[in-house]
Amino acid sequence: MKALDRARRLFKELVDISADPPGVTRASFGPIEDAAHSMIRREATAIGLEQRVDAIGNLYVTLPGRDRSAPVLMTGSHLDSVPHGGNFDGAAGVLAGLVMLERLRAGPRPICDVTLMAIRAEEMIWFPEHYLGSRAAFGLLPPDTPDRLRRSDTERTLADHMEETGFEPQSIREGKPQLDPARIMAFVEVHIEQGPVLVEANLPVGVVTGIRGNIRHRFARIEGETTHAGGVPRRNRRDAVMAGAELVRTLEEWWLEAEAAGKDMVLTIGEFSTDSRRHGITKVPGLVNFTLDVRSQDDALLNRFEAFLNIEAASISARRGVQIDLGPHTRAAAAPMSKDVQSGLTAAAQDCGIHFMQLPSGGGHDCATFAGLGIPSGMLFIRNRNGSHNPNEHMEFDDFALACEVLTSWVATSARAQ
């Protein structure tokens, strides 16, 4: 129970250091994310584990194996959070890895190294780039990333924030990898589920089949004409809100047809607003800003949706006399999980006598970076009430303990099978 007692204490410490009512805030490359990483380093020292921090700021905690030249088994997740978010998103995976390493250290030495990776900057709300810390670790980011990206709250560049914390943005500019995919035998990320599926099924854990890819338009806008609400007939209006409403209705109809055909897809218009300084109850609105997020395990479906979106935006623009500008978009490919890793996690859950189910991941996760490089990868979800990215995340500690059992069993079996 010592390892679980440590995890319980660390969850509370994370709340204490990052409390930002009504939730917690651990900004990417900020002092609270730094404090969370320092906390993990302190505990790793107490357990007697090896540590290193790469040029990006990612932390690696390792239990040495008997054959240190063998490919490494890895687990990990992130320690940053969204503003006023919950305490378990990301952190549950890091602490599950720490529990697993402490338990393995008390038993026979594994054949290969086993490493926990505490990953920087997963939450792209701070810097608009998918999987920033894990992609940087493999040298996958565009060279201009440190100087192009600005943090949402400070407007300072990623380079500024990295240098302030003692890390090396030049390593991203030069594409220097900190990890070698060929040296990684497999990677598993433990994470809270960010939807209601496990809660509805009354199951503590789930084995993930794949991570949905996504297309995101963060800076979309509709420009029409601001005119008088009483004096201008409908035929003369260039109403940005009405154009936006038509676009949203049309996109939902496409979504409904995709669902009816058995396709995997979710669609979100996360922001949709006029400017209250320019518009009001007596004005026809001439400007709408909105965001769009579409996700699917099927990359071909995402391509078809994007093509449809562009066609409909042009059609509505012409018909209503407005200009729909979708702006730049980001794209993350779908990431199917390794069949072998899924089988291994399934067998581990069965060996532990833990009931589970298989399900897709609607949220993006660093695990997708590993899977995209051909590293056998998998995810283990923990039941979580009240959704995620909000202060009401509610993961039962008993469910966390069961996930730690599955992870430890999978790693121990995989290390013996090498």
RAPECOR-V654318 format. One record per residue. N is the residue number from 1. RES is the residue in one letter. SS is DSSP state (H for helix, E for strand, L for the rest). PSI is psi in radians with two decimals (* if undefined). Layout:
n=(N N)
res=(RES RES)
ss=(SS SS)
psi=(PSI PSI)
This chain:
n=(1 2 3 4 5 6 7 8 9 10 11 12 13 14 15 16 17 18 19 20 21 22 23 24 25 26 27 28 29 30 31 32 33 34 35 36 37 38 39 40 41 42 43 44 45 46 47 48 49 50 51 52 53 54 55 56 57 58 59 60 61 62 63 64 65 66 67 68 69 70 71 72 73 74 75 76 77 78 79 80 81 82 83 84 85 86 87 88 89 90 91 92 93 94 95 96 97 98 99 100 101 102 103 104 105 106 107 108 109 110 111 112 113 114 115 116 117 118 119 120 121 122 123 124 125 126 127 128 129 130 131 132 133 134 135 136 137 138 139 140 141 142 143 144 145 146 147 148 149 150 151 152 153 154 155 156 157 158 159 160 161 162 163 164 165 166 167 168 169 170 171 172 173 174 175 176 177 178 179 180 181 182 183 184 185 186 187 188 189 190 191 192 193 194 195 196 197 198 199 200 201 202 203 204 205 206 207 208 209 210 211 212 213 214 215 216 217 218 219 220 221 222 223 224 225 226 227 228 229 230 231 232 233 234 235 236 237 238 239 240 241 242 243 244 245 246 247 248 249 250 251 252 253 254 255 256 257 258 259 260 261 262 263 264 265 266 267 268 269 270 271 272 273 274 275 276 277 278 279 280 281 282 283 284 285 286 287 288 289 290 291 292 293 294 295 296 297 298 299 300 301 302 303 304 305 306 307 308 309 310 311 312 313 314 315 316 317 318 319 320 321 322 323 324 325 326 327 328 329 330 331 332 333 334 335 336 337 338 339 340 341 342 343 344 345 346 347 348 349 350 351 352 353 354 355 356 357 358 359 360 361 362 363 364 365 366 367 368 369 370 371 372 373 374 375 376 377 378 379 380 381 382 383 384 385 386 387 388 389 390 391 392 393 394 395 396 397 398 399 400 401 402 403 404 405 406 407 408 409 410 411 412 413 414 415 416 417 418)
res=(M K A L D R A R R L F K E L V D I S A D P P G V T R A S F G P I E D A A H S M I R R E A T A I G L E Q R V D A I G N L Y V T L P G R D R S A P V L M T G S H L D S V P H G G N F D G A A G V L A G L V M L E R L R A G P R P I C D V T L M A I R A E E M I W F P E H Y L G S R A A F G L L P P D T P D R L R R S D T E R T L A D H M E E T G F E P Q S I R E G K P Q L D P A R I M A F V E V H I E Q G P V L V E A N L P V G V V T G I R G N I R H R F A R I E G E T T H A G G V P R R N R R D A V M A G A E L V R T L E E W W L E A E A A G K D M V L T I G E F S T D S R R H G I T K V P G L V N F T L D V R S Q D D A L L N R F E A F L N I E A A S I S A R R G V Q I D L G P H T R A A A A P M S K D V Q S G L T A A A Q D C G I H F M Q L P S G G G H D C A T F A G L G I P S G M L F I R N R N G S H N P N E H M E F D D F A L A C E V L T S W V A T S A R A Q)
ss=(L H H H H H H H H H H H H H H H H H E E L L E E L L L L L L H H H H H H H H H H H H H H H H H L L E E E E L L L L L E E E E E L L L L L L L L E E E E E E E L L L L L L E L L L L L H H H H H H H H H H H H H H H L L L L L L L L E E E E E E L L L L L L L L L L L L H H H H H H L L L L L L L H H H H L E L L L L L L E H H H H H H H H L L L H H H H H L L L L L L L H H H E E E E E E E E E L L L L H H H H H L L L E E E E E E E L E E E E E E E E E E E L L L E E L L L L L H H H L L L H H H H H H H H H H H H H H H H H H H H H L L L L L E E E L L L E E L L L L L L L L L E E L L E E E E E E E E E E L L H H H H H H H H H H H H H H H H H H H H H H L L E E E L L L E E E E L L E E L L H H H H H H H H H H H H H L L L L E E E E E E L L L L L H H H H H H L L L L E E E E E E L L E L L L L L L L L E L L H H H H H H H H H H H H H H H H H H H H H L)
psi=(-0.18 -0.76 -0.72 -0.63 -0.70 -0.79 -0.76 -0.75 -0.68 -0.61 -0.74 -0.70 -0.66 -0.72 -0.77 -0.70 -0.29 0.20 2.25 1.35 2.37 0.11 -2.46 2.67 2.13 1.58 2.47 2.30 0.72 3.01 -0.49 -0.67 -0.71 -0.77 -0.65 -0.73 -0.71 -0.63 -0.76 -0.69 -0.73 -0.79 -0.63 -0.67 -0.75 -0.60 -0.46 0.63 2.65 2.68 2.64 2.68 2.25 -3.13 -0.34 -0.43 -0.05 2.46 2.36 2.15 2.15 2.35 1.98 2.46 3.07 -0.59 1.72 -0.10 -0.15 2.67 2.59 2.49 2.29 2.60 2.95 3.00 -2.85 2.87 -0.10 2.91 2.93 2.86 2.32 0.68 -2.87 2.92 -0.19 -0.37 1.99 -0.97 -0.59 -0.66 -0.66 -0.80 -0.55 -0.68 -0.66 -0.73 -0.81 -0.78 -0.71 -0.68 -0.75 -0.61 -0.47 -0.15 -2.80 2.52 2.27 2.78 -0.76 2.92 2.53 2.16 2.35 2.26 2.04 1.93 2.46 2.58 0.96 -0.57 1.87 0.04 -0.43 -0.85 2.16 1.24 2.26 2.36 0.89 -0.90 -0.74 -0.68 -0.67 -0.63 -0.50 0.14 0.58 -0.11 2.61 2.56 -0.47 0.03 -0.85 -0.52 -0.31 -0.69 2.37 2.43 2.44 -0.53 -0.50 -0.36 0.19 2.69 2.79 -0.72 -0.77 -0.82 -0.68 -0.80 -0.65 -0.53 -0.04 0.31 -3.09 1.60 -0.42 -0.51 -0.54 -0.75 -0.63 -0.02 0.61 2.02 2.51 -0.24 2.61 2.01 -0.56 -0.29 0.08 2.06 -0.73 2.76 2.31 2.30 2.18 2.37 2.60 2.55 2.48 0.26 -2.97 0.14 -0.86 -0.62 -0.80 -0.58 -0.12 0.83 2.48 -0.54 2.82 2.55 2.13 2.35 -0.51 2.79 2.20 2.39 2.96 2.75 2.25 2.23 1.85 -0.43 0.83 2.64 2.71 2.13 2.17 -2.22 2.27 2.08 -3.10 2.32 -0.46 -0.50 -0.19 2.08 2.83 -0.72 -0.35 0.01 2.56 1.26 1.98 -0.64 -0.79 -0.67 -0.74 -0.70 -0.71 -0.73 -0.79 -0.77 -0.74 -0.70 -0.65 -0.65 -0.70 -0.73 -0.81 -0.70 -0.68 -0.76 -0.75 -0.48 0.10 0.32 2.61 2.09 2.51 2.57 2.33 2.26 1.62 -0.52 2.47 1.78 2.62 3.00 1.97 -0.32 -0.39 -0.43 2.84 -3.02 -0.41 0.25 2.46 2.12 2.33 0.01 2.31 2.30 2.42 2.85 2.76 2.31 2.04 2.38 2.59 2.70 -0.08 1.81 -0.60 -0.66 -0.71 -0.70 -0.74 -0.72 -0.77 -0.70 -0.75 -0.75 -0.81 -0.69 -0.81 -0.66 -0.73 -0.70 -0.81 -0.67 -0.82 -0.72 -0.60 0.01 0.54 3.05 1.97 1.98 1.91 -0.25 -3.04 2.73 2.74 2.71 2.28 2.23 2.63 2.61 1.63 2.47 2.62 2.28 -0.68 -0.73 -0.71 -0.77 -0.69 -0.74 -0.66 -0.82 -0.67 -0.77 -0.73 -0.74 -0.57 -0.06 0.55 2.21 2.48 3.08 2.93 2.52 2.73 2.84 2.10 -0.55 2.71 2.61 2.72 -0.46 -0.52 -0.57 -0.79 -0.79 -0.68 -0.34 0.11 0.15 2.23 2.08 2.67 2.91 2.56 2.06 2.56 2.35 2.43 2.07 2.69 0.34 -2.86 3.08 0.54 2.81 -0.10 0.17 2.40 1.61 2.13 2.35 -0.56 -0.64 -0.70 -0.74 -0.67 -0.69 -0.68 -0.66 -0.80 -0.81 -0.81 -0.73 -0.75 -0.79 -0.81 -0.75 -0.76 -0.67 -0.65 -0.54 -0.14 *)
